[in-house]
Each structure stands twice: as structure tokens, then as C-alpha cells.
């Protein structure tokens, strides 16, 4: 995924999208020890939680309405991430698969929800 895929034109949010994309790319690197993968996964999870909180607060501060579907999408993305992590712990998925899945899910989220915040 390229940074421009996540760019919506709001600098603070674009920077966070870029950082999340970087973390997802780091997560996908082959040959990571399980402990290193877990550490990178936690960095990603924390970055997403922070990003969603920031986005929700930013929208209130800037009089941009985040609708219920947008908020629900944040919750679903975090649930999906946790579900994927559980599959990783059971050796059903590797971190590369988690990274690719989340990149696609986040891209859909940006296109379907975040782009509307700029309007």
C-alpha cells in the first residue's frame, strides 16, 4: 500500500495514516522472532487506538460530524485486529497475513469514512 492511498488532506490524520501503514509494513517483514512480532503488533494496536481517539476528538473540535457508521467501523477494525491476533497465537495466521488483511481493511475504512471528514 502506498501512503497516498490513505491520504485525505488533513495533515495530522494523514501523518497518522502514514505511520500506521509503516507499522503494518514492519509487521509483515519475514523472519521476525515471535517476541519481536508481538512487540510490533502492540505498537500497531496502540497506534490504531490513539488514531481513532484522535480522529473522533478532531472531528468534534473542527465541527466535522463522524456518523454512527464511522464510529462502528473503528470498533469493528479493532475487533478484527484482535481476531487476527488470536488466529496468530493459534498459528493459523502469520504476521504478514495480518498486515495485508489490515491494510485492505484500513484502506476501505479511509475510502468509505475518513474521506467524508474533509468535506
C-alpha positions as CSV (number, residue, x, y, z in Angstrom):
1,X,0.0,0.0,0.0
2,X,1.2,3.5,-0.7
3,X,0.9,6.4,1.6
4,X,-1.2,8.3,-1.0
5,X,-3.8,5.6,-0.7
6,X,-4.5,6.7,2.9
7,X,-4.2,10.5,2.2
8,X,-7.4,12.5,2.9
9,X,-6.0,16.1,3.1
10,X,-6.0,16.6,6.8
11,X,-2.3,16.8,7.8
12,X,-2.5,15.3,11.3
13,X,-4.6,12.4,10.2
14,X,-2.5,11.8,7.0
15,X,0.6,11.6,9.2
16,X,-1.1,9.1,11.5
17,X,-2.3,7.1,8.4
18,X,1.3,7.1,7.1
19,X,2.7,5.9,10.5
20,X,0.1,3.1,10.7
21,X,1.0,2.0,7.2
22,X,4.6,1.9,8.2
23,X,3.8,-0.2,11.3
24,X,1.9,-2.6,9.1
25,X,4.8,-2.9,6.7
26,X,7.2,-3.6,9.6
27,X,4.8,-6.2,10.9
28,X,5.0,-8.0,7.6
29,X,8.8,-8.4,7.5
30,X,9.8,-12.1,7.2
31,X,11.9,-13.8,9.8
32,X,10.8,-11.8,12.9
33,X,11.0,-13.6,16.2
34,X,7.7,-14.2,17.8
35,X,8.5,-11.8,20.6
36,X,9.5,-9.0,18.2
37,X,6.3,-9.7,16.2
38,X,4.3,-9.3,19.4
39,X,6.0,-6.0,20.3
40,X,5.3,-4.7,16.8
41,X,1.8,-5.8,17.0
42,X,1.2,-4.0,20.2
43,X,2.7,-0.8,18.7
44,X,0.2,-1.2,15.9
45,X,-2.7,-1.8,18.2
46,X,-1.8,1.2,20.3
47,X,-1.3,3.4,17.2
48,X,-4.8,2.5,15.9
49,X,-6.5,3.2,19.3
50,X,-4.7,6.5,19.5
51,X,-5.6,7.3,15.9
52,X,-9.3,6.6,16.3
53,X,-9.4,8.6,19.5
54,X,-7.6,11.5,17.8
55,X,-9.9,11.3,14.8
56,X,-13.1,11.4,17.0
57,X,-11.8,14.3,19.1
58,X,-10.5,16.2,16.0
59,X,-14.0,15.9,14.4
60,X,-15.6,17.4,17.4
61,X,-13.1,20.2,17.7
62,X,-13.4,21.0,14.0
63,X,-17.2,20.7,13.8
64,X,-17.0,17.7,11.5
65,X,-19.6,15.1,12.1
66,X,-18.5,11.5,12.4
67,X,-21.6,9.4,12.0
68,X,-22.5,6.2,13.8
69,X,-21.3,4.0,10.9
70,X,-17.8,5.7,11.1
71,X,-17.7,5.0,14.9
72,X,-18.9,1.5,14.4
73,X,-16.2,1.0,11.8
74,X,-13.5,2.0,14.3
75,X,-14.8,-0.6,16.7
76,X,-15.0,-3.3,14.1
77,X,-11.5,-2.6,12.9
78,X,-10.1,-3.1,16.4
79,X,-12.2,-6.2,16.9
80,X,-10.9,-7.5,13.5
81,X,-7.3,-6.8,14.6
82,X,-7.9,-8.7,17.9
83,X,-9.5,-11.6,16.0
84,X,-6.5,-11.8,13.6
85,X,-4.1,-11.7,16.6
86,X,-5.9,-14.7,18.2
87,X,-5.5,-16.6,15.0
88,X,-1.8,-15.7,15.0
89,X,-1.5,-17.1,18.6
90,X,-3.1,-20.4,17.4
91,X,-0.6,-20.5,14.5
92,X,-3.4,-20.1,12.0
93,X,-2.0,-16.9,10.5
94,X,1.3,-15.2,10.3
95,X,2.0,-11.5,10.8
96,X,2.4,-10.9,7.1
97,X,-1.2,-12.1,6.6
98,X,-2.4,-9.9,9.4
99,X,-0.6,-6.9,7.9
100,X,-2.1,-7.5,4.4
101,X,-5.6,-8.0,5.8
102,X,-5.4,-4.9,7.9
103,X,-4.0,-2.8,5.1
104,X,-7.0,-3.7,2.9
105,X,-9.5,-3.2,5.8
106,X,-8.0,0.2,6.6
107,X,-7.9,1.3,3.0
108,X,-11.7,0.5,2.8
109,X,-12.2,2.5,6.0
110,X,-10.4,5.5,4.7
111,X,-12.3,5.4,1.4
112,X,-15.7,4.8,3.0
113,X,-15.4,7.0,6.1
114,X,-12.4,9.2,6.5
115,X,-12.7,10.9,3.1
116,X,-16.0,12.3,4.2
117,X,-14.4,14.2,7.2
118,X,-12.7,16.6,4.7
119,X,-16.0,17.7,3.2
